[in-house]
Structure formats: structure tokens, C-alpha cells
Amino acid sequence: MVIKVKVSDVAKDFGMQSKEVIAILDEYCDAPGKKAGTALSDDELNILFDKITQSNSVKNFDSYFATKKKVTKSTENKTAKKKAESKDKEKSKKDDAKAKKHQSQAAILQMAEQAAKRAEEKAKKKAEQAPQARTKGEARHIDTRVNNVDLEKYNQKYEDISPANTVGDYQKKQKLNQKSKQYRKKKPQGMHARSKKETEQQRLARIAEQRKNQKLKITVPEEISVGELASLLRMSANEVIKALMKLGMMVTVNEIIDYDTAEIVATELGAKVEKEVVVSIEEQIIEAEDENDENAVTRPPVVCVMGHVDHGKTSILDAIRNTSVTSTEAGGITQAIGAYQVKTPDNQVITFLDTPGHAAFTAMRARGAMSTDIAVLVVAADDGIMPQTVEAINHAKAAGVEIIVAINKMDKEGANPDRVMQQLTEHELVPEEWGGDVICVPVSAKTKMGIDKLLETINLIAEMCELKANPDRSAKGVVIEAKLDKGRGPIATLLVQNGTLKSGDVIVAGSAVGKVRAMTDYKGKKINSAGPSVPVEIMGLDQAPMSGDLFNAVSDEKLARQLVEQRRAEAKEEEFKAYQKVTLDTLFDTLQDGEMKELNIIVKADVQGSVEAVKQSLLKIENDEVRVKIIHGGVGIINESDVMLANASNAIIVGFATSVDPVAQESANRDGIEIKIYSIIYDAIEDIENAMRGMRAPKYRNVDTGSAEVREVYKISSAGTIAGCVVTSGNIKRGGKVRVMRNGKELADVEIANLKRFKDEVKEVSSGYECGISLNGFDDIQTGDVFEAYIVEEYRD
């Protein structure tokens, strides 16, 4: 018998991989490439064994067989082996050739034995296996020795294969039924097998039974429609409506029901209900605030300096910081929020926010108060409490911050701090000197009197407030100001309120998102991180955020951009809602609005806060006939796209503390677009008011010029009725109008058709002279009537 040995068998016997065996054969045999299942010839086996023997040959048989035995590692065996090896070194050279032959022969014998064993095992398995029938299933053994053999069963089987009614029919071929057809006849199968026999009632009963056995789990949101609930429960809407009717609720398929109702109904119908927890993007990426944070440490106080315009807020800050900001500001008034940090003599750090005092900057003051801990209310000792001071008091109260009153300009002659304290009590701010809780500090920014005491007071209140923040969490805070720089792009001034802001952090500020590319402190020095209560200027946002927006450092930039897209879509939706659609109720108002003239204005400013201030100020000056419409507001220089928008919408461009791009200026000159640049807000408001007056519809008034008495009445067929009059006062003008008076009553108010003196037409007739007057559309003139002459004059407010 020829024994075939495969490549895989050789690899298995030698404990090698088939790839290694094939590599040896490819290298030393000329035969084509082998595979794992290829049978090997004797020559190939000899070559293979020789190669494997060479590569695995040993110097001495004793040492080789000694390694195969499991011997405990002891010091005696080691020394014995060393001695044996030293003795055998001399013999090894002679025995190498013999060893190779012995090994190759042993390997061949071993291979042959293993192959013979495998063949025997296969033969045994075949012998043990029972012969399988041609058809599926096990072979059946029938004992014919028993008397009661059921032959009818086998007759039925033959009937199925060859029906009796076709046996006698010799015209047609007899067809034998296949086994598969017989199987189908006995038991219907497939998709439609059940539906042929099962009724609808049975199907519903079966589904109900399945539902009972396997409890359905569903997740229901806060609100869900009846139809959606039915689809979750995998049943028809009618079944759900029936269940709701049992609970006393008459509903339709599209009606919305709350979670509690849905839970009761679903439980009744055999389902297990879980409430759907909706996690918003904010919750996913913005770290939650922890009020009782164990890692919180004391942070510097944030102080907002507020008060009326020109009461010396910035001057006090200059005195504290030993700088001079006021001299660099347009008109000597602050028109943007400034953020600074000051180190006091006792090495305490205080963050100051300087807010504008002018009426136009209400929103900025409110923003400053909301983002601070302490408000320093600056009141001029010679001026007392003014309108913006009252507004600042209200903002500070609304924000719930501590108030310190700094009575400034104490160096002036007319300084009267007692009057200031008296006025403060009128606004529910009772000074400490008068038994209240408001600390009043007399100061002078000019002579620096009381500045140290003011700083001490701020530190004292800060200690009482126990201001704390956790610097180890992700940063959050508020946008103080934002602007668009021509070279650096959108720049935002941020106040970090909690956590630490680092360079490279992804932040979301309102509808702006971006990565912090660069960060500078209030001095313009580059820094890499900013802790709580530190004002910083950052760049890297995709647009200038709105002043007052909250910002958060987030963990996922992709989700942050999704969140910003959502916010922008919501803002756009709010903008569309602002445009009211015409209904029958609002039709009259809409028609009246249509009669009003609109002054379209594009506002550009250096910072976002100024844009808001200018917009609010301009919207306040509208009157009954002309309405200001701000069609666009933005930060940065006035560019060509602004001019194109102004040209399309017939608008004027108002720039505030900004400049005009040369290309845009050229386009504006060519298209006749008016661009106005202002550095002080008063001038902008005044100019717009004047422009609006010019747009108003002209008004008319009657100006009496004189009166005349009718002495004679002449009726001429070609000219009509002519009144011969004497001018008693003033003068009568051609083209004017007269009121015809008789016995003190007005009969008519008509135009003068013609005015003659003798036969000549004249422009006017003075007092004491006679004249002839004919009237338009009025001939019932009698002697003694009085004509009161007047002209209609156009005027504007």
C-alpha cells in the first residue's frame, strides 16, 4: 500500500508551520510551488528530512536525549553535565556523520508509523458508521417475523408515490410524486402557510399571547402623540385610543399626551415604560456649576465703577493706577467698558471695570453691574446725584451687588458731601454715618485724597463677601467687550469668573465659537492662562460675540460648533418673528406704518457695545412721521459691502470711532452714499435728529394778510360776479384765499380768482385802496360783506 504524506502532515509532525516547509521545498526542489494539501514524493521527503536534520543537528546524542528527560535542576547534575560535555567534545567530531544518518532514518520511520495510524483510524470510523438511506432521515429496520404488520401504512405510501386513479390510464404518462410534494401536502410551509388556515381573530389572540409572554420595553419622552405611542407598543392606534377611553380620555390619533398618561396606558397594555432622558449639547460639553466646591479658593473682587457722565469715574481709576486714560478719550468721556487689575499697597489684587456714564450706554452699565461683585458709585460732590447716577443705583440693586459711594471732587470749592448723602437717602441708600449700611468715602481724583481708604473699603467688603472660585475647572465667564480688528480678526475682552482659561481652549461665547489662539492681559502682555477674576483679551473666535454674552470653555469642538449653529438658527427665527404678518386686526396699523417715512441707517463702530449704544440712541429719536430703521450694525471699519448695502436700501452710514476703507470711500463718492463719522455720541444723535426733521411731511398754516369791505356788487355775464371793495386793513394778495363773512358768520372759504385795480390786474392791493375781486365758485356776494384775506404758508418744526 502506497502511503501519501502531505505537506501539512510533515509540518504537524515536526511542529513547524506549513509555510516553513514549503519555503524549504521551494529552495531545494525544482518542482512547482507546493501547497499545504500537496502530497510529497520520496525524493522530496528525503531532501526535506536532510535539511531539517542539518538545521536541528546536535553535537552529542547523550546530551540531546538528556535534555528530553525532566530532571530536577540541582548543582550535582550541572557539574556532571559540564564534565560530560568536556569529555564528549573530542568524540563529537567523529560522531557527526553517523548522527545525521541515524536521525534521518528515525524521522522517516516515525512519519511512516503516524501515517499508518491515521489510515487505520479513518477505516475504523467508516466501519462504525451506519449506512445512510437515500432519502433524508435514519434507516428503518422492519421485523417481518411479527404477525401483526400494518401493511396499510405501506399501501398509503405507494398511493402517495403513484395514485391508483392514474394506473389504468394508458394514454397519459404515469407521474411519480416527488418526496418534497408529499411533504408539502401533509404540512403547509412558507410565509402564507399560516395565513391560509389562521383567521384574523386567531392571529390577534396569538399576538396578545406573545405580548404577555414577552414584556415589551419602551422609552417615552415628556410628550408623545397617540399614533407614536401606538407604533412604540407595536399595535394599532385604535387599541391605544380604546385604552385611553377606558381612562375617561377622548383623544384622536394626532393628539399629544403627557408622559404620566402614556405610562399608565402602556402599563395597561402590558409594556414596561422608561422615561426618555434628553441630554442637551450644553449639558454634554459645558461643565456643571458646583456651589459647594471643595477646591474653591479665594479670588480677587471684581469692582464696577459707575456714575453720571463727567463725575470722574475714569479719573479715580487713573489715580489708583497712576495712569492717564481720560486725556486719550474722545471728548473726555468713556464710551466703552475698560477692564483693569490693580495691586493695592497690602498686595491685594482688585479687578476694576470702568463703565460709560452717558445716557446712551445704559446697556453697558447694566452689563457691568451684572458681571461684578462690588459697585463703586461715583458722585461729584459739587453736582450731586444726576439721572445716570440714579440709573446706576438701579442697575446695582437689580444685580444684587454691594454698593460703595465715592464722593469725588472734594477739592472743589462748591463740594457739599452732606447734600450728596441727603440725596442718597432718597434712593434708599443710607450712609453709615447716618446709621445705614452704605459706606461713603470722600475722595479727590485730582489730589489723590481718600484713594487708599477707598481701596481698603473695597478689600474689607470683599473679605465679608467671601468670594471664591475653583481654578482647576474649565473656564466660564462673561464677554466684557468685542471688536473686529482689521489685522487680527474678531477680538473679545473676557472676564473669567470661574476656572482657568488656557491658550488652545475651545470656547463658546453666545453665537461665536473658536479656539483661543492668543491671550493678552489688560497691559497687552501675552499670557498662557488666566484664573478667576482676571480680564483678558483673546483672539481666535469666528465672529465678534455680543457684549454681555456668557462664555464657556468646552470639551468637544465638534459639539460646540453644533451648539452655535443651533443658537444662530434660534436667533434667526426670533428675527423673523419680529416681522409681524398682516392680519385683519393689524391691517389698519400696518397701513398707517406704510404711510410713515423710514430713515435707513447702517451703524458701524469700533466695539460691539458702542454699536448697541448708538442703535438704542438713534431708535429713541423717532417721531410720528419719520421712523429710524437700523438695517445693519457691526464692528470694524466701513467696507465696500456696507456701501453696497446702503446703495441697495437707500441708507446712510453712521460710523462711530471707526474709519472708512479707501475703496469703500471711492464707491460711496461714486454712488452718492453719505458716510458720517463721529467720535462723540452727542454729535451723532444731533445730526440724525436734524435729518429726520428734514424728512418730515411739510405742515401748513393760515397767515392773515388783511381784510376788505364790499361796497358794490357787479354782475357781468362774461366774468361773473365782481365785488367792488375797499381794503380796510393789511393787504389783499392775488393767489390768496378769503373767508366771506356776513353778520359775523363765515359763509365761504374760497380762493381769489382775480384781483384788479381799475382795469389792470395787480399782485396785491394795500390798505385804503379800492379794488375789484372775483371769487372761485362763489357768486352770492352782497354789499356789506367782509372778505378776510389770508395765505397758506408751509412750515416745518
ZAMARGU-4260 file (C-alpha; in steps of 0.2 Angstrom, whole numbers, plus 5000, padded with zeros to 4 digits):
<rodrens>
0) 5000/5000/5000 | 5007/5017/4995 | 5006/5030/5009 | 5004/5048/5004 | 5011/5061/5015
5) 5005/5079/5013 | 5015/5095/5017 | 5003/5099/5031 | 5007/5082/5039 | 5025/5084/5039
10) 5023/5102/5046 | 5012/5095/5060 | 5024/5081/5064 | 5039/5092/5066 | 5030/5106/5075
15) 5033/5118/5061 | 5021/5129/5050 | 5017/5124/5033 | 5024/5140/5026 | 5042/5135/5033
20) 5041/5118/5025 | 5035/5125/5008 | 5050/5138/5009 | 5062/5123/5011 | 5055/5114/4996
25) 5055/5129/4985 | 5073/5132/4989 | 5080/5114/4986 | 5067/5106/4974 | 5064/5111/4956
30) 5046/5106/4957 | 5032/5119/4955 | 5026/5128/4971 | 5018/5117/4984 | 5003/5120/4995
35) 4998/5113/5012 | 4987/5099/5004 | 5000/5093/4991 | 5007/5075/4993 | 5026/5073/4993
40) 5037/5061/4984 | 5050/5050/4992 | 5064/5061/4985 | 5056/5077/4991 | 5054/5069/5008
45) 5072/5064/5009 | 5078/5081/5004 | 5066/5089/5017 | 5072/5077/5031 | 5090/5080/5027
50) 5088/5099/5028 | 5078/5098/5044 | 5091/5086/5051 | 5105/5098/5047 | 5097/5113/5054
55) 5092/5104/5070 | 5108/5093/5072 | 5116/5091/5089 | 5134/5088/5094 | 5131/5073/5105
60) 5116/5061/5107 | 5119/5059/5125 | 5117/5077/5128 | 5102/5078/5116 | 5092/5064/5125
65) 5097/5071/5142 | 5088/5087/5138 | 5072/5077/5134 | 5071/5070/5151 | 5064/5080/5165
70) 5077/5081/5178 | 5077/5092/5193 | 5089/5107/5192 | 5102/5103/5205 | 5120/5108/5207
75) 5126/5090/5205 | 5118/5087/5188 | 5125/5104/5182 | 5143/5099/5186 | 5140/5081/5179
80) 5134/5089/5163 | 5149/5100/5162 | 5161/5086/5164 | 5151/5075/5151 | 5151/5089/5138
85) 5170/5092/5140 | 5174/5073/5138 | 5162/5072/5123 | 5169/5087/5114 | 5183/5075/5107
90) 5171/5062/5101 | 5158/5074/5093 | 5168/5077/5078 | 5169/5058/5074 | 5150/5055/5078
95) 5143/5070/5067 | 5142/5060/5051 | 5134/5045/5060 | 5121/5055/5069 | 5115/5063/5053
100) 5111/5046/5046 | 5103/5039/5062 | 5092/5055/5064 | 5085/5055/5046 | 5081/5036/5047
105) 5072/5039/5064 | 5062/5053/5056 | 5056/5043/5041 | 5051/5028/5052 | 5041/5040/5064
110) 5032/5048/5049 | 5028/5031/5042 | 5021/5025/5058 | 5010/5041/5061 | 5003/5040/5043
115) 4998/5021/5046 | 4989/5026/5062 | 4979/5039/5053 | 4974/5027/5040 | 4968/5014/5052
120) 4958/5027/5062 | 4949/5033/5046 | 4945/5014/5042 | 4938/5011/5059 | 4927/5027/5058
125) 4919/5021/5042 | 4916/5004/5048 | 4907/5010/5064 | 4896/5022/5054 | 4878/5015/5049
130) 4874/5016/5031 | 4863/5031/5027 | 4847/5030/5017 | 4845/5038/5000 | 4831/5050/5007
135) 4834/5061/5022 | 4832/5053/5039 | 4838/5037/5048 | 4837/5019/5041 | 4822/5010/5047
140) 4823/4992/5052 | 4807/4981/5050 | 4804/4965/5059 | 4794/4954/5047 | 4793/4940/5059
145) 4779/4948/5069 | 4762/4943/5063 | 4753/4960/5065 | 4762/4970/5052 | 4752/4986/5047
150) 4753/4984/5028 | 4740/4998/5025 | 4753/5010/5030 | 4765/5005/5016 | 4750/5004/5004
155) 4746/5023/5008 | 4765/5027/5005 | 4764/5019/4987 | 4747/5028/4984 | 4756/5044/4988
160) 4770/5040/4976 | 4759/5033/4962 | 4740/5037/4964 | 4728/5022/4959 | 4717/5033/4948
165) 4732/5036/4935 | 4737/5017/4934 | 4723/5012/4922 | 4725/5027/4911 | 4737/5021/4897
170) 4735/5037/4886 | 4745/5048/4898 | 4762/5045/4906 | 4761/5040/4924 | 4769/5053/4935
175) 4778/5049/4951 | 4775/5062/4965 | 4792/5068/4972 | 4795/5067/4991 | 4795/5086/4993
180) 4777/5087/4986 | 4771/5074/4998 | 4779/5083/5012 | 4771/5100/5007 | 4754/5091/5005
185) 4754/5085/5023 | 4761/5101/5031 | 4759/5118/5023 | 4775/5129/5024 | 4782/5146/5019
190) 4775/5164/5023 | 4757/5161/5018 | 4756/5143/5025 | 4749/5150/5042 | 4738/5163/5034
195) 4728/5150/5024 | 4721/5142/5039 | 4723/5156/5053 | 4709/5168/5055 | 4711/5186/5060
200) 4704/5183/5077 | 4716/5169/5080 | 4731/5180/5074 | 4726/5194/5086 | 4724/5181/5100
205) 4742/5174/5096 | 4750/5191/5096 | 4741/5195/5113 | 4748/5179/5119 | 4766/5183/5113
210) 4765/5200/5121 | 4760/5193/5138 | 4774/5180/5137 | 4787/5193/5131 | 4785/5210/5140
215) 4789/5225/5129 | 4801/5239/5135 | 4798/5256/5128 | 4806/5273/5131 | 4793/5288/5131
220) 4798/5306/5130 | 4790/5320/5140 | 4776/5322/5127 | 4771/5310/5114 | 4756/5308/5101
225) 4744/5294/5102 | 4750/5287/5085 | 4768/5287/5090 | 4764/5278/5106 | 4754/5265/5096
230) 4769/5262/5085 | 4781/5260/5100 | 4769/5247/5108 | 4768/5238/5091 | 4749/5239/5090
235) 4736/5249/5081 | 4731/5267/5086 | 4713/5261/5089 | 4719/5249/5103 | 4728/5264/5112
240) 4713/5275/5109 | 4701/5262/5117 | 4713/5261/5132 | 4713/5280/5134 | 4694/5280/5133
245) 4693/5267/5147 | 4703/5280/5157 | 4690/5293/5153 | 4700/5302/5139 | 4693/5306/5122
250) 4708/5308/5110 | 4712/5307/5092 | 4727/5299/5084 | 4737/5315/5082 | 4733/5322/5100
255) 4748/5324/5111 | 4748/5316/5129 | 4760/5319/5143 | 4772/5306/5150 | 4761/5301/5165
260) 4746/5297/5154 | 4757/5287/5142 | 4765/5277/5156 | 4748/5272/5163 | 4741/5267/5146
265) 4757/5257/5141 | 4757/5248/5158 | 4739/5243/5155 | 4743/5236/5138 | 4757/5226/5145
270) 4773/5236/5142 | 4787/5242/5153 | 4789/5261/5152 | 4805/5271/5155 | 4806/5290/5154
275) 4817/5296/5139 | 4831/5307/5146 | 4836/5321/5134 | 4853/5327/5136 | 4856/5344/5128
280) 4873/5348/5120 | 4876/5361/5133 | 4875/5348/5147 | 4886/5337/5137 | 4901/5349/5134
285) 4899/5363/5147 | 4904/5358/5165 | 4891/5360/5178 | 4892/5373/5192 | 4896/5366/5209
290) 4890/5378/5223 | 4899/5368/5237 | 4915/5365/5228 | 4929/5359/5240 | 4943/5365/5228
295) 4937/5383/5228 | 4949/5396/5234 | 4948/5415/5237 | 4948/5425/5222 | 4950/5444/5219
300) 4935/5455/5219 | 4928/5462/5203 | 4923/5480/5205 | 4912/5491/5193 | 4915/5510/5194
305) 4898/5518/5189 | 4890/5535/5189 | 4885/5550/5179 | 4895/5557/5164 | 4909/5568/5169
310) 4909/5564/5188 | 4926/5557/5187 | 4925/5538/5186 | 4940/5536/5175 | 4950/5549/5184
315) 4948/5539/5200 | 4954/5524/5191 | 4969/5534/5184 | 4973/5540/5202 | 4973/5522/5208
320) 4983/5515/5193 | 4994/5531/5191 | 4990/5532/5173 | 4981/5545/5162 | 4967/5537/5152
325) 4955/5552/5152 | 4966/5563/5141 | 4966/5550/5127 | 4947/5548/5127 | 4937/5557/5114
330) 4928/5572/5122 | 4935/5567/5139 | 4921/5554/5141 | 4922/5535/5142 | 4912/5526/5128
335) 4917/5508/5131 | 4919/5496/5146 | 4938/5495/5151 | 4944/5481/5162 | 4960/5483/5173
340) 4969/5475/5188 | 4976/5485/5202 | 4988/5479/5216 | 4985/5488/5232 | 4999/5493/5245
345) 4995/5477/5255 | 4997/5466/5240 | 4979/5463/5237 | 4973/5462/5219 | 4957/5471/5213
350) 4949/5470/5196 | 4941/5486/5190 | 4928/5488/5176 | 4926/5506/5170 | 4908/5509/5163
355) 4902/5524/5152 | 4891/5537/5161 | 4882/5544/5146 | 4863/5540/5144 | 4866/5531/5128
360) 4876/5517/5137 | 4863/5511/5148 | 4865/5493/5142 | 4884/5494/5145 | 4881/5499/5163
365) 4868/5485/5166 | 4881/5473/5159 | 4895/5480/5170 | 4884/5478/5186 | 4879/5460/5182
370) 4897/5454/5180 | 4904/5461/5196 | 4904/5459/5215 | 4905/5477/5221 | 4899/5493/5213
375) 4908/5509/5217 | 4896/5523/5214 | 4905/5539/5209 | 4896/5555/5214 | 4903/5573/5211
380) 4902/5582/5227 | 4898/5599/5218 | 4885/5591/5206 | 4876/5578/5217 | 4865/5564/5211
385) 4861/5565/5192 | 4850/5555/5181 | 4863/5542/5176 | 4868/5540/5194 | 4850/5535/5198
390) 4851/5523/5184 | 4867/5516/5190 | 4860/5514/5208 | 4845/5504/5200 | 4857/5493/5190
395) 4867/5489/5205 | 4852/5485/5215 | 4845/5474/5202 | 4862/5464/5201 | 4862/5462/5219
400) 4879/5469/5222 | 4887/5478/5236 | 4887/5497/5234 | 4901/5509/5240 | 4899/5528/5237
405) 4914/5538/5232 | 4910/5556/5234 | 4923/5564/5221 | 4929/5581/5218 | 4931/5585/5236
410) 4945/5598/5231 | 4932/5609/5223 | 4926/5625/5232 | 4907/5620/5230 | 4909/5602/5236
415) 4895/5598/5248 | 4896/5579/5254 | 4881/5581/5266 | 4870/5586/5251 | 4875/5570/5242
420) 4872/5559/5257 | 4854/5568/5259 | 4851/5563/5241 | 4857/5545/5243 | 4844/5543/5257
425) 4830/5547/5244 | 4836/5532/5234 | 4836/5520/5249 | 4855/5521/5251 | 4858/5526/5269
430) 4876/5531/5273 | 4885/5523/5288 | 4887/5540/5296 | 4868/5541/5297 | 4865/5524/5304
435) 4864/5514/5287 | 4875/5501/5279 | 4882/5511/5264 | 4900/5516/5266 | 4903/5533/5259
440) 4921/5538/5255 | 4926/5556/5251 | 4939/5556/5238 | 4948/5568/5226 | 4955/5560/5210
445) 4965/5576/5207 | 4974/5577/5224 | 4973/5558/5227 | 4964/5561/5243 | 4955/5546/5251
450) 4960/5534/5237 | 4969/5522/5250 | 4954/5522/5261 | 4943/5518/5245 | 4954/5503/5242
455) 4954/5497/5260 | 4935/5498/5260 | 4934/5488/5244 | 4945/5474/5252 | 4935/5474/5268
460) 4919/5471/5259 | 4927/5458/5248 | 4933/5449/5263 | 4915/5450/5270 | 4908/5443/5254
465) 4919/5428/5254 | 4922/5427/5236 | 4928/5410/5230 | 4931/5401/5214 | 4939/5384/5208
470) 4954/5387/5197 | 4955/5369/5192 | 4939/5368/5182 | 4936/5373/5164 | 4934/5392/5162
475) 4917/5401/5162 | 4914/5420/5162 | 4907/5435/5153 | 4911/5444/5137 | 4915/5462/5143
480) 4918/5469/5125 | 4921/5464/5107 | 4928/5472/5092 | 4934/5467/5074 | 4952/5471/5071
485) 4957/5473/5053 | 4973/5463/5055 | 4969/5451/5069 | 4951/5447/5066 | 4937/5446/5080
490) 4944/5452/5097 | 4935/5449/5113 | 4938/5456/5131 | 4933/5442/5143 | 4931/5442/5162
495) 4935/5424/5169 | 4923/5421/5183 | 4927/5403/5187 | 4940/5391/5182 | 4956/5394/5172
500) 4956/5399/5153 | 4971/5392/5144 | 4978/5395/5127 | 4971/5382/5115 | 4955/5380/5124
505) 4939/5379/5113 | 4926/5392/5120 | 4908/5396/5116 | 4903/5414/5118 | 4884/5416/5113
510) 4884/5413/5095 | 4903/5414/5092 | 4914/5399/5094 | 4933/5396/5092 | 4950/5391/5099
515) 4960/5403/5110 | 4974/5407/5098 | 4982/5421/5108 | 4978/5429/5125 | 4984/5445/5132
520) 4981/5454/5149 | 4975/5471/5152 | 4993/5478/5149 | 4994/5469/5132 | 5007/5457/5139
525) 5005/5439/5131 | 4999/5426/5144 | 4996/5407/5143 | 4982/5406/5156 | 4970/5417/5166
530) 4962/5412/5183 | 4946/5418/5191 | 4943/5437/5191 | 4956/5440/5178 | 4951/5451/5162
535) 4959/5445/5146 | 4959/5449/5128 | 4958/5434/5116 | 4958/5431/5098 | 4953/5415/5088
540) 4934/5417/5088 | 4925/5415/5071 | 4915/5431/5074 | 4914/5445/5087 | 4902/5440/5101
545) 4889/5451/5109 | 4894/5461/5124 | 4887/5453/5139 | 4886/5435/5132 | 4892/5421/5144
550) 4907/5411/5138 | 4912/5393/5142 | 4927/5383/5139 | 4921/5366/5132 | 4927/5349/5129
555) 4922/5345/5111 | 4924/5357/5097 | 4913/5347/5085 | 4898/5348/5098 | 4902/5366/5101
560) 4900/5371/5083 | 4883/5361/5083 | 4878/5371/5098 | 4882/5388/5090 | 4873/5383/5074
565) 4858/5380/5085 | 4859/5396/5093 | 4861/5406/5077 | 4846/5397/5070 | 4836/5402/5085
570) 4842/5420/5084 | 4836/5420/5065 | 4819/5413/5070 | 4817/5427/5083 | 4822/5439/5070
575) 4808/5433/5058 | 4795/5433/5072 | 4799/5451/5074 | 4792/5455/5057 | 4773/5455/5060
580) 4762/5447/5047 | 4747/5457/5042 | 4730/5451/5049 | 4713/5459/5049 | 4716/5465/5067
585) 4733/5473/5062 | 4728/5479/5045 | 4725/5497/5050 | 4741/5499/5060 | 4751/5491/5045
590) 4743/5504/5033 | 4747/5518/5045 | 4765/5511/5046 | 4766/5511/5027 | 4762/5530/5027
595) 4777/5533/5039 | 4794/5538/5031 | 4809/5527/5036 | 4827/5533/5038 | 4838/5518/5035
600) 4854/5518/5044 | 4869/5507/5044 | 4879/5508/5061 | 4897/5503/5062 | 4908/5506/5077
605) 4924/5501/5085 | 4917/5489/5098 | 4901/5479/5100 | 4895/5489/5115 | 4896/5505/5105
610) 4885/5498/5091 | 4872/5494/5103 | 4873/5511/5112 | 4872/5520/5095 | 4857/5509/5089
615) 4847/5512/5105 | 4850/5531/5105 | 4845/5533/5087 | 4829/5522/5089 | 4824/5534/5103
620) 4823/5549/5092 | 4810/5543/5080 | 4794/5554/5079 | 4776/5552/5072 | 4781/5554/5054
625) 4798/5548/5052 | 4805/5531/5059 | 4823/5526/5061 | 4827/5509/5054 | 4844/5501/5058
630) 4846/5489/5044 | 4863/5483/5049 | 4875/5485/5064 | 4893/5479/5065 | 4910/5481/5072
635) 4926/5486/5062 | 4930/5498/5048 | 4917/5504/5035 | 4920/5492/5020 | 4913/5491/5002
640) 4900/5478/5007 | 4892/5491/5019 | 4892/5504/5004 | 4883/5491/4993 | 4870/5488/5006
645) 4867/5507/5009 | 4866/5509/4990 | 4853/5495/4988 | 4842/5500/5003 | 4844/5519/5001
650) 4853/5521/5018 | 4866/5532/5026 | 4881/5525/5035 | 4885/5531/5053 | 4902/5527/5059
655) 4907/5528/5077 | 4925/5529/5082 | 4930/5519/5066 | 4937/5523/5049 | 4932/5521/5031
660) 4941/5509/5019 | 4948/5519/5004 | 4939/5508/4991 | 4923/5510/5001 | 4925/5529/5001
665) 4928/5529/4982 | 4912/5518/4980 | 4902/5530/4991 | 4908/5545/4982 | 4903/5537/4965
670) 4886/5531/4971 | 4882/5546/4981 | 4881/5537/4998 | 4883/5548/5013 | 4895/5542/5026
675) 4896/5551/5043 | 4910/5548/5056 | 4908/5553/5074 | 4919/5551/5089 | 4907/5558/5102
680) 4889/5551/5103 | 4880/5568/5106 | 4885/5574/5088 | 4878/5558/5080 | 4861/5560/5089
685) 4860/5578/5085 | 4864/5576/5066 | 4851/5562/5064 | 4838/5572/5073 | 4841/5586/5060
690) 4840/5574/5046 | 4823/5567/5052 | 4816/5585/5054 | 4820/5587/5035 | 4811/5571/5031
695) 4795/5576/5039 | 4780/5580/5028 | 4778/5599/5027 | 4764/5607/5038 | 4753/5622/5033
700) 4746/5636/5042 | 4735/5651/5038 | 4743/5668/5039 | 4730/5683/5039 | 4736/5697/5027
705) 4721/5709/5028 | 4703/5712/5026 | 4691/5721/5013 | 4673/5728/5014 | 4661/5725/4999
710) 4654/5742/4994 | 4647/5737/4977 | 4642/5721/4968 | 4643/5720/4949 | 4636/5705/4939
715) 4645/5703/4922 | 4639/5689/4910 | 4657/5686/4904 | 4666/5687/4921 | 4653/5683/4933
720) 4650/5692/4950 | 4663/5706/4954 | 4664/5713/4971 | 4670/5732/4972 | 4679/5733/4988
725) 4689/5744/4999 | 4704/5737/5008 | 4702/5741/5026 | 4717/5733/5034 | 4733/5725/5028
730) 4734/5720/5010 | 4725/5708/4998 | 4736/5697/4988 | 4732/5688/4971 | 4733/5669/4973
735) 4727/5670/4991 | 4711/5665/5000 | 4697/5674/5008 | 4684/5670/5021 | 4667/5678/5016
740) 4659/5685/5032 | 4641/5691/5034 | 4635/5697/5050 | 4649/5689/5059 | 4646/5672/5051
745) 4658/5663/5039 | 4648/5659/5023 | 4663/5653/5012 | 4681/5650/5012 | 4687/5651/4994
750) 4702/5656/4983 | 4703/5673/4974 | 4700/5671/4956 | 4705/5688/4950 | 4711/5705/4958
755) 4710/5721/4948 | 4713/5739/4951 | 4703/5749/4938 | 4706/5739/4923 | 4723/5732/4927
760) 4727/5715/4935 | 4738/5718/4951 | 4748/5706/4963 | 4742/5715/4978 | 4732/5730/4985
765) 4736/5739/5000 | 4726/5746/5014 | 4715/5761/5009 | 4714/5757/4991 | 4699/5751/4981
770) 4699/5735/4970 | 4689/5723/4961 | 4688/5705/4967 | 4681/5689/4959 | 4680/5673/4969
775) 4681/5655/4963 | 4665/5645/4964 | 4655/5658/4975 | 4644/5672/4967 | 4632/5675/4982
780) 4641/5691/4987 | 4631/5706/4995 | 4635/5724/4999 | 4642/5725/5017 | 4651/5708/5016
785) 4668/5707/5023 | 4682/5697/5015 | 4696/5691/5027 | 4711/5688/5016 | 4725/5675/5021
790) 4738/5665/5013 | 4743/5647/5016 | 4761/5645/5022 | 4772/5629/5023 | 4782/5627/5038
795) 4792/5613/5047 | 4795/5611/5066
</rodrens>
